[in-house]
Amino acid sequence: MDRMKLIAGLVVLCLVSSVAAFLLPTSHGMLLSYVSIASAVAIGILAGCLACFGGRLADSLIMRTVDVVICFPVMFLIITISCFITPTIYTIMLIIGLVSWTGTARLVRGEILKIRELEYVQSSIVLGAGNVRIVFTHVLPNIIAPVVVQATLSIASAILTEASLSFLGVGVAPPTPSWGNMINAATNLTTLLNRPWIWLPPGLCILVTVLCINLIGDGLRDAFDAKTR
């Protein structure tokens, strides 16, 4: 079942990307989502490792920062930041990346706390292995699976966030193409009822792309979970 989800998601996602590349100028939104989540994952892994190996002060500081960021609604926080920064594709990448790292940081911290208590890791510590060697030798290879799954699911959320921001007018500004900008062109009732070709293709692209990425994430989660094998 997990292989079928992966295959189905990948095939449909490739088809949607190919059609979008030829018919709709939508590569900016996809690229924005990939880059922003990649930066968020990098920040989250670094923050999680520092929280576990940087001492109690670093742990408290990082996790309290995570708690503060999580307390704010993500969309409200992004809109607020966008009001002070000129919304371009690069600033939107930066904003989404800066507010999306908290989940990865908490996941990485929890996994490291569990891995650090394993016998072979404790043996490495007793033999004098430093924190950097433990991270690259024992921690990163064991946390890569859950991080990849979460990153895959976060890409779908980033696509929806970017489309919502562009639709509201605080995201990627025209003439830079975006699915949200295309749907925003159908805000009047006349276009909505009589010109469905304006808003239906980008809406379907968002729907199918997010669905495929979620299928890929579910398939990866089932594939990496030993209990489901």
BAVO-391080 format. One record per residue: residue number from 1; residue in one letter; chain; x, y, z of N, C-alpha, C in turn. Coordinates in Angstrom, 1 decimal, always signed. Atoms other than C-alpha are relative to their C-alpha. Layout:
! BAVO-391080
> NUM  A  A  X  Y  Z  X  Y  Z  X  Y  Z
...
END
This chain:
! BAVO-391080
> 1  M  A  +0.8  -1.2  +0.0  +0.0  +0.0  +0.0  +0.9  +1.3  +0.0
> 2  D  A  -0.9  -1.2  +0.0  +2.8  +2.4  +0.8  +0.7  +0.2  -1.3
> 3  R  A  -0.6  -0.1  +1.3  +4.5  +1.7  -2.5  -1.0  +0.6  -1.0
> 4  M  A  +1.0  -0.5  +0.9  +1.2  +2.4  -4.3  -0.2  +1.5  +0.2
> 5  K  A  +0.2  -1.4  -0.3  +0.8  +5.7  -2.6  +1.2  +0.8  -0.5
> 6  L  A  -1.2  -0.7  +0.5  +4.4  +6.7  -3.5  -0.1  +0.1  -1.5
> 7  I  A  +0.0  +0.1  +1.5  +4.0  +5.6  -7.1  -1.0  +0.9  -0.6
> 8  A  A  +1.1  -0.8  +0.5  +0.6  +7.2  -7.6  +0.3  +1.5  +0.2
> 9  G  A  -0.3  -1.4  -0.3  +1.7  +10.5  -5.9  +1.1  +0.5  -0.9
> 10  L  A  -1.1  -0.4  +0.8  +4.9  +10.7  -7.9  -0.4  +0.2  -1.5
> 11  V  A  +0.4  +0.0  +1.4  +3.3  +9.9  -11.3  -0.9  +1.2  -0.2
> 12  V  A  +0.9  -1.1  +0.2  +0.5  +12.4  -10.9  +0.7  +1.4  +0.2
> 13  L  A  -0.7  -1.3  -0.2  +2.8  +15.1  -9.5  +0.9  +0.3  -1.2
> 14  C  A  -0.8  -0.3  +1.2  +5.1  +14.7  -12.5  -0.8  +0.5  -1.1
> 15  L  A  +0.9  -0.4  +1.0  +2.2  +15.0  -14.8  -0.5  +1.4  +0.2
> 16  V  A  +0.5  -1.4  -0.3  +0.8  +18.1  -13.1  +1.2  +1.0  -0.2
> 17  S  A  -1.1  -0.9  +0.2  +4.3  +19.7  -13.1  +0.3  +0.2  -1.5
> 18  S  A  -0.3  -0.1  +1.4  +4.8  +18.9  -16.8  -1.1  +0.9  -0.7
> 19  V  A  +1.0  -0.8  +0.6  +1.4  +20.3  -17.7  +0.1  +1.5  +0.4
> 20  A  A  -0.1  -1.4  -0.4  +1.9  +23.4  -15.6  +1.1  +0.7  -0.6
> 21  A  A  -1.2  -0.6  +0.6  +5.3  +24.0  -17.1  -0.3  +0.5  -1.4
> 22  F  A  +0.2  -0.3  +1.4  +3.9  +24.1  -20.6  -1.3  +1.0  -0.1
> 23  L  A  +1.2  -0.8  +0.1  +0.4  +25.7  -20.0  -0.1  +1.1  +0.9
> 24  L  A  +0.2  -1.1  -1.0  +0.7  +27.8  -16.9  +1.4  +0.4  +0.5
> 25  P  A  -1.3  -0.4  -0.6  +3.7  +29.9  -15.7  +0.0  -0.1  +1.5
> 26  T  A  +0.1  +0.2  -1.5  +3.6  +28.4  -12.2  +1.2  -0.5  +0.7
> 27  S  A  -1.1  +0.5  -0.7  +7.1  +27.4  -11.5  +0.5  +0.8  +1.2
> 28  H  A  -0.5  -0.9  -1.1  +7.7  +30.3  -9.1  -0.6  -0.5  +1.3
> 29  G  A  +0.6  +0.5  -1.2  +5.2  +28.9  -6.6  +0.6  -1.3  +0.5
> 30  M  A  -0.6  +1.3  -0.3  +6.6  +25.4  -6.7  +1.4  +0.2  +0.5
> 31  L  A  -1.4  -0.3  -0.4  +10.2  +26.7  -6.5  +0.0  +0.6  +1.4
> 32  L  A  +0.1  -0.7  -1.3  +9.2  +29.0  -3.6  -0.2  -1.0  +1.1
> 33  S  A  +0.3  +1.0  -1.1  +7.7  +26.1  -1.6  +1.2  -0.9  +0.3
> 34  Y  A  -1.1  +0.9  -0.2  +10.7  +23.8  -2.2  +1.2  +0.7  +0.8
> 35  V  A  -1.1  -0.7  -0.7  +13.3  +26.4  -1.2  -0.3  +0.4  +1.4
> 36  S  A  +0.4  -0.4  -1.4  +11.4  +27.7  +1.8  +0.0  -1.1  +1.0
> 37  I  A  +0.0  +1.1  -0.9  +10.9  +24.3  +3.3  +1.4  -0.6  +0.1
> 38  A  A  -1.4  +0.4  -0.2  +14.5  +23.3  +2.6  +0.7  +0.8  +1.0
> 39  S  A  -0.7  -0.9  -1.0  +15.7  +26.3  +4.5  -0.6  -0.2  +1.4
> 40  A  A  +0.7  +0.3  -1.3  +13.1  +25.6  +7.3  +0.6  -1.3  +0.6
> 41  V  A  -0.6  +1.3  -0.5  +14.4  +22.0  +7.6  +1.4  +0.2  +0.5
> 42  A  A  -1.4  -0.3  -0.4  +18.0  +23.2  +7.7  +0.0  +0.7  +1.4
> 43  I  A  +0.0  -0.8  -1.3  +17.2  +25.7  +10.5  -0.5  -0.9  +1.1
> 44  G  A  +0.5  +0.9  -1.0  +15.1  +23.1  +12.3  +1.0  -1.0  +0.5
> 45  I  A  -1.0  +1.0  -0.4  +17.8  +20.5  +12.3  +1.1  +0.6  +0.8
> 46  L  A  -1.0  -0.7  -0.8  +20.4  +23.0  +13.5  -0.5  +0.4  +1.4
> 47  A  A  +0.6  -0.4  -1.3  +18.1  +24.3  +16.2  -0.2  -1.2  +1.0
> 48  G  A  +0.2  +1.2  -0.8  +17.2  +20.8  +17.4  +1.3  -0.6  +0.6
> 49  C  A  -1.4  +0.5  -0.5  +20.9  +19.7  +17.6  +0.6  +0.9  +1.1
> 50  L  A  -0.6  -1.0  -1.0  +21.9  +22.9  +19.4  -0.8  -0.1  +1.4
> 51  A  A  +0.8  +0.1  -1.2  +19.0  +22.4  +21.9  +0.4  -1.2  +0.8
> 52  C  A  -0.4  +1.2  -0.7  +20.2  +18.9  +22.8  +1.5  +0.0  +0.4
> 53  F  A  -1.5  +0.1  -0.3  +24.0  +19.4  +22.7  +0.6  +1.3  +0.5
> 54  G  A  -0.5  -1.3  -0.4  +24.3  +23.1  +23.7  -0.2  +0.3  +1.5
> 55  G  A  +0.2  -0.3  -1.5  +23.4  +22.8  +27.4  -1.4  +0.4  +0.3
> 56  R  A  +1.4  -0.4  -0.5  +20.4  +23.7  +29.5  -0.4  +1.4  -0.5
> 57  L  A  +0.3  -1.4  +0.4  +20.6  +27.4  +28.6  -0.4  +0.0  -1.4
> 58  A  A  +0.3  +0.0  +1.4  +20.6  +26.8  +24.9  -1.3  -0.8  -0.3
> 59  D  A  +1.3  +0.8  +0.2  +17.8  +24.2  +25.2  -1.2  +0.8  +0.4
> 60  S  A  +1.1  -0.8  -0.4  +15.6  +26.5  +27.2  -0.2  +1.2  -0.9
> 61  L  A  +0.1  -1.1  +0.9  +16.3  +29.5  +24.9  -0.7  -0.4  -1.3
> 62  I  A  +0.5  +0.4  +1.3  +15.6  +27.6  +21.7  -1.5  -0.5  +0.1
> 63  M  A  +1.4  +0.5  -0.1  +12.5  +25.8  +22.9  -1.0  +1.0  +0.4
> 64  R  A  +0.9  -1.1  -0.3  +11.0  +28.9  +24.4  -0.3  +0.9  -1.2
> 65  T  A  +0.2  -0.7  +1.3  +11.5  +30.6  +21.1  -0.9  -0.8  -0.9
> 66  V  A  +0.9  +0.8  +0.8  +9.8  +27.7  +19.4  -1.5  +0.2  +0.5
> 67  D  A  +1.3  -0.1  -0.5  +6.9  +28.0  +21.8  -0.7  +1.4  -0.3
> 68  V  A  +0.6  -1.4  +0.4  +6.5  +31.8  +21.1  -0.4  +0.0  -1.4
> 69  V  A  +0.3  +0.0  +1.5  +6.6  +31.3  +17.3  -1.3  -0.9  -0.2
> 70  I  A  +1.2  +0.9  +0.3  +4.0  +28.4  +17.5  -1.2  +0.7  +0.6
> 71  C  A  +1.2  -0.6  -0.6  +1.7  +30.6  +19.7  -0.7  +0.9  -1.0
> 72  F  A  +0.6  -0.9  +0.9  +1.1  +33.0  +16.8  -0.6  -0.8  -1.2
> 73  P  A  +0.6  +0.6  +1.2  -1.2  +32.0  +13.9  +1.0  +0.2  -1.2
> 74  V  A  -1.1  -0.1  +1.0  +1.2  +31.3  +11.0  -0.4  +1.0  -1.1
> 75  M  A  +0.4  -0.9  +1.1  -0.9  +33.1  +8.3  +0.0  +1.5  +0.5
> 76  F  A  +0.0  -1.4  -0.6  -1.3  +36.2  +10.6  +1.4  +0.5  +0.1
> 77  L  A  -1.4  -0.4  -0.2  +2.4  +36.2  +11.4  +0.6  +0.4  -1.4
> 78  I  A  -0.6  -0.3  +1.3  +3.4  +36.0  +7.7  -0.6  +1.3  -0.6
> 79  I  A  +0.6  -1.2  +0.5  +0.9  +38.7  +6.7  +0.6  +1.2  +0.7
> 80  T  A  -0.6  -1.2  -0.8  +2.3  +41.0  +9.5  +1.4  +0.3  -0.5
> 81  I  A  -1.4  -0.3  +0.5  +5.9  +40.5  +8.3  +0.0  +0.5  -1.4
> 82  S  A  +0.0  -0.5  +1.4  +4.9  +41.0  +4.7  -0.4  +1.5  -0.1
> 83  C  A  +0.4  -1.4  +0.0  +3.4  +44.4  +5.6  +1.3  +0.9  +0.2
> 84  F  A  -1.2  -0.8  -0.3  +6.9  +45.6  +6.7  +1.1  -0.3  -1.1
> 85  I  A  -1.0  +0.4  +1.0  +8.9  +43.9  +3.9  -0.7  +0.0  -1.4
> 86  T  A  +0.6  +0.1  +1.4  +8.3  +44.3  +0.1  -0.2  -1.4  -0.4
> 87  P  A  +0.2  +1.4  +0.4  +6.7  +41.1  -1.0  +0.5  -0.4  -1.4
> 88  T  A  -0.6  +0.6  +1.2  +8.9  +39.4  -3.6  +0.1  -1.5  +0.2
> 89  I  A  -0.1  +1.4  -0.1  +9.5  +35.8  -4.3  +1.1  -0.4  +1.0
> 90  Y  A  -1.1  +0.3  -0.9  +12.7  +35.9  -2.3  -0.4  +0.3  +1.5
> 91  T  A  +0.4  -0.3  -1.3  +11.2  +37.6  +0.7  -1.1  -0.9  +0.5
> 92  I  A  +1.0  +1.0  -0.4  +8.3  +35.2  +0.7  +0.6  -1.3  +0.4
> 93  M  A  -0.7  +1.2  -0.4  +10.7  +32.3  +0.7  +0.6  +0.2  +1.4
> 94  L  A  -0.6  -0.3  -1.3  +12.5  +33.9  +3.6  -1.0  -0.1  +1.2
> 95  I  A  +1.0  +0.0  -1.0  +9.3  +34.5  +5.6  -0.5  -1.4  +0.3
> 96  I  A  +0.6  +1.4  -0.2  +7.8  +31.0  +5.1  +1.1  -0.9  +0.7
> 97  G  A  -1.1  +0.8  -0.7  +11.2  +29.4  +6.0  +0.2  +0.4  +1.4
> 98  L  A  -0.2  -0.4  -1.4  +11.5  +31.5  +9.2  -1.1  -0.4  +0.9
> 99  V  A  +1.1  +0.4  -0.9  +8.1  +30.5  +10.5  -0.4  -1.5  -0.1
> 100  S  A  +0.3  +1.4  +0.2  +8.1  +26.9  +9.4  +1.0  -1.0  +0.6
> 101  W  A  -1.1  +0.9  -0.5  +11.2  +25.5  +11.2  -0.3  -0.6  +1.4
> 102  T  A  +0.2  +0.4  -1.4  +9.6  +25.0  +14.6  -0.4  -1.4  +0.1
> 103  G  A  +0.4  +1.4  -0.1  +8.0  +21.7  +13.9  +1.2  -1.0  -0.2
> 104  T  A  -1.2  +0.8  +0.2  +11.2  +20.3  +12.6  +1.0  +0.0  +1.2
> 105  A  A  -0.8  -0.1  -1.2  +13.1  +21.6  +15.6  -0.5  -0.9  +1.1
> 106  R  A  +0.5  +0.8  -1.0  +10.8  +19.9  +18.0  +0.1  -1.5  -0.3
> 107  L  A  -0.2  +1.4  +0.4  +10.9  +16.7  +16.0  +1.4  -0.5  +0.2
> 108  V  A  -1.5  +0.4  -0.1  +14.7  +16.6  +15.8  +0.4  -0.1  +1.5
> 109  R  A  -0.3  +0.1  -1.4  +15.0  +17.4  +19.5  -0.5  -1.2  +0.7
> 110  G  A  +0.5  +1.2  -0.6  +12.7  +14.6  +20.5  +0.7  -1.3  -0.4
> 111  E  A  -0.7  +1.2  +0.6  +14.4  +12.1  +18.2  +1.4  -0.1  +0.6
> 112  I  A  -1.4  +0.1  -0.5  +17.9  +13.1  +19.5  +0.0  -0.4  +1.5
> 113  L  A  +0.1  +0.5  -1.3  +16.8  +12.7  +23.1  -0.2  -1.5  +0.2
> 114  K  A  +0.2  +1.5  +0.0  +15.7  +9.2  +22.3  +1.2  -0.7  -0.5
> 115  I  A  -1.2  +0.7  +0.5  +18.7  +8.3  +20.3  +1.2  +0.1  +0.9
> 116  R  A  -1.1  -0.2  -0.9  +21.1  +9.7  +22.8  +0.1  -1.0  +1.1
> 117  E  A  +0.1  +1.0  -1.1  +20.0  +7.1  +25.4  +0.3  -1.4  -0.5
> 118  L  A  -0.3  +1.3  +0.5  +20.8  +4.2  +23.1  +1.4  -0.5  +0.4
> 119  E  A  -1.2  +0.5  -0.6  +23.6  +1.9  +24.2  +1.2  +0.3  -0.9
> 120  Y  A  -1.2  -0.3  +0.8  +25.9  +2.4  +21.2  +0.4  +1.5  +0.0
> 121  V  A  -0.3  -1.4  -0.1  +25.6  +6.2  +21.5  +0.7  +0.3  +1.3
> 122  Q  A  -0.6  -0.1  -1.3  +26.4  +6.0  +25.2  +1.4  -0.5  +0.0
> 123  S  A  -1.4  +0.6  +0.2  +29.4  +3.8  +24.3  +0.9  +1.0  -0.6
> 124  S  A  -0.8  -1.0  +0.7  +30.6  +6.5  +21.9  +0.4  +1.1  +0.9
> 125  I  A  -0.3  -1.1  -0.9  +30.3  +9.1  +24.6  +1.1  -0.4  +1.0
> 126  V  A  -0.9  +0.5  -1.0  +32.2  +7.0  +27.1  +1.4  -0.1  -0.6
> 127  L  A  -1.3  +0.1  +0.7  +35.0  +6.4  +24.5  +0.6  +1.4  -0.4
> 128  G  A  -0.5  -1.3  +0.2  +35.4  +10.2  +24.2  -0.4  +0.7  -1.3
> 129  A  A  +0.4  -0.7  +1.2  +33.5  +11.0  +21.0  -0.6  +1.3  +0.3
> 130  G  A  +0.6  -1.4  -0.2  +32.6  +14.7  +20.7  -1.4  +0.1  -0.6
> 131  N  A  +1.4  -0.2  +0.5  +29.2  +16.1  +20.0  -0.1  +0.1  -1.5
> 132  V  A  +0.1  -0.1  +1.4  +30.0  +16.9  +16.4  +0.0  -1.4  -0.7
> 133  R  A  -0.1  +1.4  +0.5  +31.0  +13.3  +15.7  -1.2  -0.8  +0.3
> 134  I  A  +1.2  +0.8  -0.3  +28.0  +11.9  +17.5  -1.2  +0.5  -0.9
> 135  V  A  +1.1  -0.5  +0.8  +25.7  +14.2  +15.5  +0.1  -0.6  -1.4
> 136  F  A  -0.1  +0.5  +1.4  +27.1  +13.2  +12.1  +0.1  -1.5  -0.2
> 137  T  A  -0.1  +1.4  +0.1  +27.7  +9.6  +12.9  -1.2  -0.8  +0.4
> 138  H  A  +1.2  +0.8  -0.6  +24.7  +8.5  +15.0  -1.3  +0.7  -0.1
> 139  V  A  +1.3  -0.7  +0.0  +22.1  +11.3  +15.0  -0.6  +0.2  -1.3
> 140  L  A  +0.6  -0.4  +1.3  +21.6  +12.5  +11.5  -0.4  -1.2  -0.8
> 141  P  A  +0.6  +1.1  +0.7  +21.4  +9.0  +9.9  -1.3  -0.6  +0.5
> 142  N  A  +1.2  +0.5  -0.7  +18.7  +8.1  +12.4  -1.2  +0.9  -0.1
> 143  I  A  +1.1  -0.9  +0.0  +16.6  +11.2  +12.1  -0.4  +0.4  -1.4
> 144  I  A  +0.3  -0.4  +1.4  +16.6  +11.6  +8.3  -1.3  -0.4  -0.5
> 145  A  A  +1.2  +0.5  +0.5  +13.6  +9.4  +7.8  -1.2  +0.9  +0.5
> 146  P  A  +1.1  -0.8  -0.4  +11.1  +11.3  +10.0  +0.1  +1.5  -0.5
> 147  V  A  -0.1  -1.4  +0.5  +12.5  +14.7  +8.8  -0.4  +0.1  -1.4
> 148  V  A  +0.4  +0.1  +1.4  +12.0  +13.7  +5.2  -1.5  +0.0  -0.1
> 149  V  A  +1.5  +0.1  +0.0  +8.4  +12.8  +5.9  -0.6  +1.3  +0.3
> 150  Q  A  +0.5  -1.3  -0.4  +7.7  +16.0  +7.7  +0.2  +1.1  -1.0
> 151  A  A  -0.3  -1.0  +1.1  +9.4  +18.1  +5.0  -0.9  -0.2  -1.2
> 152  T  A  +0.9  +0.2  +1.2  +7.3  +16.4  +2.3  -1.4  +0.5  +0.3
> 153  L  A  +1.3  -0.5  -0.3  +4.1  +17.2  +4.1  +0.0  +1.5  +0.2
> 154  S  A  -0.1  -1.4  -0.2  +5.3  +20.7  +4.9  +0.0  +0.7  -1.4
> 155  I  A  +0.0  -0.6  +1.4  +5.8  +21.4  +1.1  -1.4  +0.3  -0.4
> 156  A  A  +1.4  -0.2  +0.4  +2.0  +21.0  +0.6  -0.5  +1.2  +0.8
> 157  S  A  +0.4  -1.2  -0.8  +1.4  +23.5  +3.4  +0.6  +1.3  -0.5
> 158  A  A  -0.7  -1.2  +0.6  +3.9  +25.9  +1.9  -0.7  +0.4  -1.3
> 159  I  A  +0.7  -0.3  +1.3  +2.1  +25.7  -1.5  -1.3  +0.7  +0.3
> 160  L  A  +1.3  -0.7  -0.3  -1.2  +26.6  +0.1  +0.2  +1.4  +0.7
> 161  T  A  -0.3  -1.3  -0.6  +0.4  +29.4  +2.2  +0.4  +1.0  -1.1
> 162  E  A  -0.4  -1.0  +1.1  +2.0  +31.0  -0.9  -1.2  +0.4  -0.8
> 163  A  A  +1.2  -0.3  +0.8  -1.2  +30.7  -2.9  -0.9  +0.9  +0.8
> 164  S  A  +0.9  -0.8  -0.8  -3.2  +32.2  +0.0  +0.5  +1.5  +0.1
> 165  L  A  -0.6  -1.3  -0.1  -0.7  +35.1  +0.4  -0.2  +0.8  -1.3
> 166  S  A  +0.1  -0.7  +1.3  -0.7  +35.9  -3.3  -1.5  +0.3  -0.3
> 167  F  A  +1.4  -0.3  +0.2  -4.5  +35.7  -3.4  -0.5  +1.2  +0.8
> 168  L  A  +0.4  -1.2  -0.8  -4.8  +38.2  -0.6  +0.7  +1.3  -0.3
> 169  G  A  -0.8  -1.2  +0.5  -2.3  +40.5  -2.3  +1.2  +0.4  +0.8
> 170  V  A  -1.2  -0.3  -0.8  +0.5  +40.3  +0.3  +1.1  -1.1  -0.3
> 171  G  A  -1.0  +1.0  +0.4  +2.4  +37.5  -1.5  +0.8  +0.5  -1.2
> 172  V  A  -0.7  -0.3  +1.2  +4.2  +37.4  -4.8  -0.9  +0.9  -0.9
> 173  A  A  +0.7  -1.0  +0.7  +3.1  +40.5  -6.7  +0.0  -0.2  -1.5
> 174  P  A  +0.0  +0.0  +1.5  +2.1  +40.6  -10.4  +1.1  +1.0  -0.5
> 175  P  A  +0.3  +1.0  +1.0  +3.5  +40.3  -13.0  +0.6  -1.4  +0.2
> 176  T  A  -0.5  +1.3  -0.3  +5.3  +37.4  -11.3  -1.1  -1.0  +0.1
> 177  P  A  +1.2  +0.9  +0.0  +3.1  +34.4  -12.0  -0.1  -0.8  +1.3
> 178  S  A  +0.2  +0.8  -1.2  +1.6  +32.5  -9.1  -1.5  -0.5  -0.1
> 179  W  A  +1.4  +0.5  +0.1  -1.5  +30.3  -8.7  -0.9  +0.9  +0.8
> 180  G  A  +0.8  -0.9  -0.7  -2.8  +32.7  -6.1  -0.4  +1.2  -0.7
> 181  N  A  +0.3  -1.1  +0.8  -2.5  +35.6  -8.4  -1.0  -0.3  -1.1
> 182  M  A  +1.0  +0.4  +1.0  -4.4  +33.7  -11.1  -1.4  -0.1  +0.5
> 183  I  A  +1.4  +0.1  -0.6  -7.3  +32.9  -8.8  -0.5  +1.4  +0.4
> 184  N  A  +0.4  -1.3  -0.4  -7.3  +36.5  -7.6  -0.6  +0.8  -1.1
> 185  A  A  +0.6  -0.6  +1.1  -8.2  +37.5  -11.1  -1.5  -0.3  -0.1
> 186  A  A  +1.4  +0.3  +0.1  -11.6  +35.9  -10.6  -0.8  +0.3  +1.3
> 187  T  A  +0.7  -0.4  -1.2  -12.7  +37.8  -7.5  -1.4  +0.6  -0.2
> 188  N  A  +1.3  -0.6  +0.3  -15.6  +39.5  -9.3  -1.0  -1.1  -0.4
> 189  L  A  +1.1  +1.0  +0.3  -18.9  +37.5  -9.8  -0.1  -0.3  -1.5
> 190  T  A  +0.1  +0.2  +1.5  -18.9  +38.0  -13.6  +1.0  -1.0  -0.4
> 191  T  A  -1.1  +0.9  +0.4  -15.5  +36.3  -14.0  -0.2  -1.4  +0.6
> 192  L  A  +0.2  +1.3  -0.7  -16.4  +33.6  -11.5  -1.0  -0.8  -0.7
> 193  L  A  +1.1  +0.8  +0.6  -19.6  +32.6  -13.3  +0.2  -0.3  -1.5
> 194  N  A  +0.0  +0.0  +1.4  -18.8  +33.3  -16.9  +1.4  -0.4  -0.6
> 195  R  A  -1.4  +0.3  +0.5  -15.0  +32.7  -17.2  +0.7  -0.9  +0.9
> 196  P  A  -0.6  +1.0  -0.9  -14.2  +29.5  -15.4  +1.5  -0.4  -0.4
> 197  W  A  -1.4  +0.4  +0.4  -11.0  +29.0  -17.5  +1.0  +0.9  +0.6
> 198  I  A  -1.0  -0.9  -0.6  -9.4  +31.9  -15.6  +0.4  -0.6  +1.4
> 199  W  A  -0.3  +0.4  -1.3  -9.6  +30.4  -12.1  +0.0  -1.5  +0.2
> 200  L  A  +0.1  +1.4  -0.2  -10.4  +26.7  -12.6  +1.4  -0.7  -0.2
> 201  P  A  -1.3  +0.7  +0.2  -6.9  +25.6  -14.0  +0.9  +0.2  +1.2
> 202  P  A  -0.8  -0.1  -1.1  -4.9  +27.1  -11.2  -0.5  -0.6  +1.3
> 203  G  A  +0.7  +0.6  -1.1  -7.4  +25.9  -8.6  +0.2  -1.5  +0.0
> 204  L  A  -0.2  +1.4  +0.1  -7.2  +22.4  -9.9  +1.5  -0.4  +0.2
> 205  C  A  -1.4  +0.3  -0.2  -3.4  +22.5  -10.0  +0.4  +0.0  +1.5
> 206  I  A  -0.2  +0.0  -1.5  -3.3  +23.5  -6.3  -0.5  -1.2  +0.6
> 207  L  A  +0.6  +1.2  -0.6  -5.7  +20.7  -5.4  +0.7  -1.2  -0.3
> 208  V  A  -0.7  +1.2  +0.3  -4.0  +18.0  -7.3  +1.4  -0.1  +0.5
> 209  T  A  -1.3  +0.0  -0.5  -0.5  +19.0  -6.4  +0.1  -0.2  +1.5
> 210  V  A  +0.0  +0.2  -1.4  -1.2  +19.2  -2.7  -0.5  -1.4  +0.4
> 211  L  A  +0.4  +1.4  -0.3  -3.1  +15.9  -2.8  +1.1  -1.0  -0.3
> 212  C  A  -1.1  +0.9  +0.4  -0.2  +14.2  -4.6  +1.2  +0.1  +1.0
> 213  I  A  -1.1  -0.1  -1.0  +2.4  +15.6  -2.1  -0.4  -0.7  +1.3
> 214  N  A  +0.4  +0.7  -1.2  +0.3  +14.4  +0.8  +0.0  -1.5  -0.2
> 215  L  A  -0.1  +1.5  +0.2  +0.1  +10.9  -0.8  +1.4  -0.4  +0.1
> 216  I  A  -1.4  +0.3  -0.1  +3.8  +10.9  -1.2  +0.5  +0.0  +1.5
> 217  G  A  -0.3  +0.0  -1.5  +4.2  +11.9  +2.5  -0.5  -1.1  +0.7
> 218  D  A  +0.5  +1.2  -0.6  +1.9  +9.2  +3.6  +0.7  -1.3  -0.3
> 219  G  A  -0.8  +1.1  +0.5  +3.7  +6.7  +1.5  +1.4  -0.1  +0.6
> 220  L  A  -1.3  +0.0  -0.7  +7.1  +7.7  +2.9  -0.1  -0.4  +1.5
> 221  R  A  +0.2  +0.3  -1.4  +5.7  +7.6  +6.4  -0.2  -1.5  +0.2
> 222  D  A  +0.3  +1.5  -0.1  +4.4  +4.0  +5.9  +1.3  -0.8  -0.3
> 223  A  A  -1.2  +0.7  +0.4  +7.6  +3.0  +4.2  +1.1  +0.0  +1.0
> 224  F  A  -1.1  -0.1  -1.1  +9.9  +4.2  +7.0  -0.5  -0.6  +1.3
> 225  D  A  +0.5  +0.5  -1.3  +7.6  +2.9  +9.8  +0.1  -1.5  +0.0
> 226  A  A  -0.2  +1.5  +0.0  +8.8  -0.6  +10.7  -1.2  -0.7  +0.5
> 227  K  A  +1.2  +0.6  -0.5  +5.5  -1.3  +12.5  -1.0  -0.4  -1.1
> 228  T  A  +0.9  +0.3  +1.1  +3.6  -1.3  +9.2  +0.5  -1.0  -1.0
> 229  R  A  -0.6  +1.0  +0.9  +5.9  -3.7  +7.4  -0.5  -1.4  +0.3
END
